Each structure stands twice: as C-alpha cells, then as structure tokens.
Amino acid sequence: MKISDLKIGVCMCGSFCTFKKAIEETEKIKAAGAEIKYILSFNASSVDSRFGKAADFIERLKEISGSCPIMSLEEAEPVKQLFDVMVVCPCTGNTLAKINSGIADTPVTLAVKAHMRNGLPVVLAPATNDGLGGNFKNIAELMNRKNVYFVPFGQDDFKEKPMSLMSDFILLSDTILEAVCGRQIQPVLR
C-alpha cells in the first residue's frame, strides 16, 4: 500500500505549539497523493494563541486539502465511512482521555468514535504536557486497544517539563502505512 492510495481524516487538537510541525507533515502526505480532510477540535478552530490565529490556520488547512475543515459535531458524525485511516495529530492529553473514555463531545472525538466503530485504524500523535502524569494510564490503555496506533513519542524536555511527551511527527507517514496494515510502527518509545 502507498500513501497515495489513502483517504485520511486528519484531526487537530489544541496543542498549538505543535501545529507548525503537524501541518508540515500532513502537507507532505497530501503532496504524496493522499486525499486528506481536516477535522478540528473546538479549541483548534477558535483559539488564537501566541503561535498564530485560528483563522489563519483554517485558511492554511483549506489551501492544503482543498476543502473547509470539519469544525462542528453535525459535520463530524457522518465520517464513519469516509476515510481509510483517522489521524489525530497533534493529540492533546484531553483528547487522549476522551477517546479512551468513549467521550464524543468535540468534532475530533466524535469523528474518531464514528471511525472506530467500523474497526478502522486510528493513529494518535500525542503532544501533551502530562503524558507521564495523569494521561499515562490513557496512553497505556489505548496502546492495548485494537486498531489504535501511535506515532512514536518520547520526552521532549525532561528537565523543564518532565511529564511532557511529544510525538516524532516526521514519522507520521510511516506510522499511517504500518497502521493500515494492522501493525504498530516500532519502536514506539523514543
């Protein structure tokens, strides 16, 4: 299987400091021929931060994908059979917890839940300041869940943020290709 053969739902959550890297990697995937559609959490679609304005990010995502991102619950519910793989990049600790608990109250979590119920692969790219804290249990439980795969991750700043985990976004495409074949890319811990 090639990346160009895939229809990919790309969910983005409010880890604003990682948007640049996440967008760069999804742009590469689009350039390689994949069909992508962005799905944004409420925060990702509305919060202006020191990393940029929400409206500017939305415009950039429109340019890359050729379509307006999904930004509401009504738009997110029907995605259950639109994609070969659903990617959450970046995946915040809040979203990890909600996915693990079956909570579907944002466009991202509802899209993931709709996609998962059909037994299709979900790729998570954690970017969370509490990955080795409160969210460690959610990561562990999701790693044991069928059809859930992780972009390899590790501590991004163990001195200043000892609980923080960050995915190696450059491995997103390779992780997706492994996931659609039913395999977790290894090693997952960096």
Beta strands, then each sheet from edge to edge (+ up, - down):
strand 1: 7-12
strand 2: 35-40
strand 3: 85-91
strand 4: 122-128
strand 5: 148-150
strand 6: 153-155
strand 7: 165-167
sheet 1: 2+ 1+ 3+ 4+ 5+
sheet 2: 2+ 1+ 3+ 4+ 7- 6+
end
